[in-house]
Amino acid sequence: MPVPPKEKFDVPRIEEVFSIPAIRVNAMAHSKPFVAKPEHQEALGFPGKLVDGWQDAALDKMEELLGKYRSIRVFLDSCVKCGACTDKCHYYLGTADPKNMPVARQDLMRSVYRRYFTVAGKYFPKLVGAVDLTEDVIEDWYRYYHQCSECRRCSVYCPYGIDTAEITMAGREILSSIGIGQKYANEIIGKVHKIGNNLGLPEPALLDTLGGLEEEVEEDTGASVKFPLDKRGAEVLLVTPSADFFAEPHVDGLIGYAKVFHQAGVSWTLSSYASEAANFGIFIGSYENMRRVAERVREAAIELGVKRIVVGECGHAWRVAYSFWNTLIGPFDFLDPSHPVPQHICEFTHELLNRGALRVNPDKNDDKVVTFHDSCNVSRGSRMGSVPGGQFSIPRNIIKAACNHFVDMAPDTTHEHTFCCGGGGGLLTDDLVELRVKGALPRVQALKQVIDDYGVTHMAAICAICKSQFSKVLPFYDMGMDMVVSVHQLLGDALELDGAE
Amino acid sequence: MALEVNGKTYETDEEGYLANLSDWSKEIAENMAKEDDCELTDNHWEVVNFLREYYEEYQIAPAVRVLTKAIGKKLGKDKGNSKYLYELFPYGPAKQACKYAGLPKPTGCV
């Protein structure tokens, strides 16, 4: 693959031994995403532009959140500044900006909280590090709450379990509610509300795309693998990130799912109404938008009369589905209770592999040495399958069934210790490319090690954001964008298909 | 932001994508390409024209496999793949080619 032209910033060097950088004050103070346009804001129920009296509006919103989410108040109160989180964030490690230390990023909100919501801060602000909510403070919020991918790695190391992601979400929700939302995320959520997916891919285009994939798979394999859309009475509704229809390497994962359904003989369908698994509502901290996006899935499942809902390879979609669907759009009394609700596509495939329902020839992937990138939203605050750690073992077991050569990256960079790809949490946008490249450094460092030591050729992932992010940033580190593959691409390529020539 | 071509001004978004599809002209595409140090050959135009036709019909840019298949048919099978499209549009065919074609930038996890 040719390398895209480099942007105008210094790409960090991959060192032999990873070291924690010395701080560089304001190193990323210039980084901020485009602000949402009035039409992007209003479609989500937010004011179109910065409201008059925004200080009061922001503090009112903060008070509302403190009342609604006990967690926020606990997280703001309980930090003892022990420093355990300081060197755990990929954005700090990649940028050296001290405000990207999770504790410092939280403090941007904590200092305001103290000023207006604690007795000490109201009367003796200087003694407790309390600050007024000024324009400078709000600008810092906008910058640095968009330099956190809500990946939760820091929370694994925090002795109090403070979840930085929730602070970031609260920060973003307050920003949106006073009129300064982020363009990338808010425009996308508006497209889901209007059209049904992040891309704005309308039904005729989706139908055309799926028809093309049927032809392609038949040309390649001879097997008549279907990609059904809006098929009433199918057993399974598959909701998957719309990137699976649109982009590479994602689409090869979608082809993999279709081959699995074909081979298992399980009837399935996609929905043109709920043509998106992703739910950016979580990224901007908006419960109402998250609920509206999720509601489409419930409506489509009832409308199509399916018995099961399976979720494709998407990190945060799985976290929303696994952790929140039940209260957002449950109860799921219209689905077959003998299957997990919801079920991850990896869980679905793994179960078929376990009972010998799929014939797999791993020799077909003998040109590859594969490693696996754990996606943050699947790894932390989530689960897969029926045993603890299933979200780590199940995708690896699928890869090992499909490939003879599998190698894990360093243990402090995998499982619950995994590093974010650098583009999660609603930051996968070109206006943040410097942040994305720098934030990928810890993962790239671990990848480089297994390339050098074990000849790794491919890195598999189960998240659309991870796949797009790595395809974009790996070339900055002189690695090929085509190293990135879907787990279900590996499996699909190794499947012995009925009807194949 | 705005783009100036032949003395006329056209509205664009922050990244230089045309705000109004109907403003598009060949000169605008050439002007955008020039900014990126890219000279538009006949093969570039095949891609740009296909994007515009597809958008006209479906109100969205084509998915990567739809595009590679169409280009493979027009320019030969050896060119119907992403590798070739990246050679033509090194910033990524989905984004760079859409921009020259006057289409909005694709959104989502892509």
Interface residues (C-beta under 8 A of the other chain):
Chain A: M1 P2 V3 P4 P5 F34 K183 Y184 E187 I188 K191 N197 N198 L199 G200 L201 P202 P204 A205 D208 T209 G212 L213 E216 P241 S242 A243 F245 F246 A247 E248 H250 V251 A278 C314 L428 D430 D431 A464 I465 K467 S468 K472
Chain B: E14 E15 E57 Y58 Q59 I60 P62 A63 V64 R65 V66 K69 S82 K83 Y86 E87 P90 Y91 G92 A94 K95 P106 T107 G108 C109 V110
